[in-house]
């Protein structure tokens, strides 16, 4: 078994791969204050309730946009699995050229998404990740990472609206029936869902003008289905794109099941 861990600003997603396919997965809160033992106990409980055992893990691959969590997970992997994890960063073989002014400043999750998408669909690609931030990444036909864009995520934008506007309530996000709403809650849902869908459509249009060929549009992230229901520019949804990319990078670096 291979354990893949994607540490995001808000959530951490873990996936277990068996026979080259994802066997099970979990989503937990990212907590930089947890100790290695707390993460170890959490990992043991997750495995126990899935009828798995930590001793069967043959390799661990980690991607993180929260640097303080990395040494904690590194100690957890050593203490509870007896393994040195492969941490995505400079020096790790990825098979993808990063055509950026400073490749080191590109978030590990964006690179992993690009690798996962290209491994599944080839290129060119536009990859959208609806996370704490909404990221747009472009991959060329040859499989080079050629750049992207970053905007505030749906969750933090919605929370900012609630916190800064005294009379606006915290709402549940769902696709509204109409753009022109008849009450405050529906109006907020319309502005958020259709507004972000419009952002996606505008960014995809601009990306397609700058990418050679006919890129496929791949989307991932926790709120991907919500936005996909409000636009027709997304070609494929890949909920485990980052985990798949991590698994593929692991195989490139000699990690085997």
N, C-alpha and C positions, 0 to 999 in steps of 0.2 A: 504494500500500500504506500501511496505517496500522499503526504499532507501538504496542502497549499494554503497560505494565509495571506489575505489582502487587508492590510491595515489602513483604513481611511480615517478622516478627521472625526467622523461621527460614529461609524460602525466598522467592525472588523468582520470579514467574511472568511470562513474556513471551509475547505472542501477536501474530501478524501477521494482519491482516484484509485480505481482497481481495474485491471485489464484495459487500460487506456481510456476509461470512461469515468465520469464523476459518479461515485457511489452514494455519497450523502453530503450534506452541507449544513452549515449553521451560520447565523448572523448574531453577533454579540456587540455590546457597546464598547467602543474604544476607550480604555481607561489607562492613562499613563501613570496613575498612582498605584495600580495593582502590583503586587510583588510577584516574583517568579513562582512562588509556591501557590499563590492565589490563582494565577493563570494555569498552573499545573493541575490543581484540584478541579478547576472548571473544565479543562481538557479531559481529565479522567471521567468526569460525570457525563460529558457529551458522548464520549466513546462508549461508556457503559450502557447508556440508554439506547445506543444504536447497535448493541451487540458486537462491538469492536474492542480491540485491545491495543494499547499504545505500543506494546512490544513488536507488533506486526508492521509498524511504520518503518520503511526502508530509507526514506528521504523526506526532507522538509524544505520547502521553498517559500520565502517570505518577500513580499513587496510592501513598502510602508511609505506614507507621506507624513508620518509622525515620528521623527527621529528618536525622541526619548523612549519610545516603546521597544525599539530594536534590541538594545542590550538586555532588556527584561525578557523578551521572547527567546533570545539567544541562550540565556541561562535556563529558561524553562525547557527548551529543547534538549539541552545537555543533561539536566537533572532528571527529567521524567522520560526521555526517550533515548538518551545516550547517543545523541546525534548532533553534529554541527550543521546548522541550517545553511542553505544557500540563500544569501540575501542579495536581492537585485540592486545593482549599483555598478559603478565603474569597475571594469576588469572582468565582469561576468559576460560570458559568451551569449549573445542574443540572436545573431544572424541578421541583424538589421542595422543599417547605417543611419545615424541621426544627423540630418542635414539642418542643424540649428547653429546660431551664432555661438552659443555655449551649451553643448549637449548635456553637461552636468546639471544644469538647472531645470531640465525637463523632469517632471514628476515621474517616479517609477511606475505608478499605475497607468499613466498615459502610454508609456513605452510598452508595458505588458499588454495593454489593450490592443495596441497596434500590431504587436507580434501575434497575439491570439487571433485577431481578425484576419490578418494576411495568411496565416496558416490554414484557416478555414475557407476563406473566399478568394484568396489571391488579391491582386490590386488592379486598378486603384480603388481606394476606400476613403470614405468619410466616416469617422467613428465618433459617436456622441455618447457621453457618459453622464447620466443624471445623478450626481452625487451631492456632497456638500457644496461643491462648485459644479456648474455644468461645463464640461470640457468638450471641445471639438478638435479632432485630430485628423490630419491628412496623410495618407500613405500613397506613394506613387505606384505605378504599374510594376516597377522593378522591385518594390518592397522597401523603399527608403522612407523613413519618417521625415516629412518635409515641412512640418510646422502645425500650428493650430491656434486655437483661441480659448479664452477662459472667461466665464461670466458667473455672477452670483447664482447659487443653486436655488431650486424651487423652495426647498424647506426653509433656508435662512431668509429668503426674500419674503416668504409668507409670515415668518415669525417677526421680522422687522416691521412689517405692516401692522401687525397686532400690537407690538410694543410701542410704536411711535404714534399711532393714531388712537386716541383715548376712547373713542366711541365705536371702534371696530372690534368685533369679537374674534377669538381664536376659532377657526373653522376646520371642518373635515374636508379634505380635498377630494373632489369627484368631478367628473365631466358634467358641466351644466347643459341643460336642454337647449338654451338659446344664449346668444351673445348679449342681447338686450334683456337685462334682468329686471324683475319686479320687486325685489327685496334686497337688503344689504348682503345677506349671506350668499345668495345666488350671484349678486353683482361681484363679490370678491372671488367666487369660484370662476366666474366668467373671465374676469381680468387676469387671474393667475393662470388658469389652464389654457385659454385661448391666447393669452398674451405670450406665454412661453412657447406655445405651438407656433405662433407667428415668428418668434425669435428663431426657432429651429428652421422654419421654412426660409427665412431671410438669410441665415448663415449658410444653409445648404446651397442656396442659389448662388451666393457669392463664392463659396468654395468651388462649386462646379465650374465657375467661370475661370478659376485659376489653376485647376487641376487638369492635366492632359488626359484625354480618354473619357470614358463614361463611368464614374465611380459609383460603387454600391454604397448605400448608406446603412450603417450598422449602429444599433443603439443598445445600451445596457444601463444598469443602475436601478435603484429601488423604485423610482417613479416612472420608469420607461413606459409601462402599459397605459398610464394615465395620459401622457402626452401623445403616444402613438394613436390613441383613440380619437384625437382631435386634429390629426394631420395625416396626409397620405405620402409624405416624402421619405418616410423610413421604410427601407426595403426588408430588413431582417432584425429581429430582436434576439439578442444573445444574453440571457440573464447571468450566465456564468463565464462571460468572456474573459474577465481578468484571471479567474482561476484556471481556465483553459490555457491562457498565455503563460501562466506560471508553470503549469505542468510541462508545456512544450519546452520552455527554457530549461527546466530541470533535465529533460532528456538530452538537450544539447550539451549540457555540462556533466553528463555521465551518470545522472541519477536514474536508477532503474527500480522497478517494482520488485 
